[in-house]
């Protein structure tokens, strides 16, 4: 996850796939994006 968060820091937004709510990693990414005021798109 450390690498994943480091890569997220370089992004302007994220795209959440169906079922992301069931993934611990995707939830962490979503929380990071929310806290960083990133654009969040959903499938």
WOFENHU-V387234 format. One line per field, one symbol per residue. phi: phi as a letter, one per 30 degrees, with the letter a starting at -180 (. if undefined). psi: psi as a letter, one per 40 degrees, with the letter a starting at -180 (. if undefined). burial: 1 if it has 9 or more other ideal C-beta (glycine too) atoms within 8 Angstrom, else 0. A space follows every 50 residues. Layout:
BEGIN
phi: ???
psi: ???
burial: ???
END
This chain:
BEGIN
phi: .ddedddddcccabccdeieddcddddddddddddchddbcbd
psi: dddddddddeieiihhiheddehddddddddddddefihhii.
burial: 0001100100001101000100000111110111000101000
END
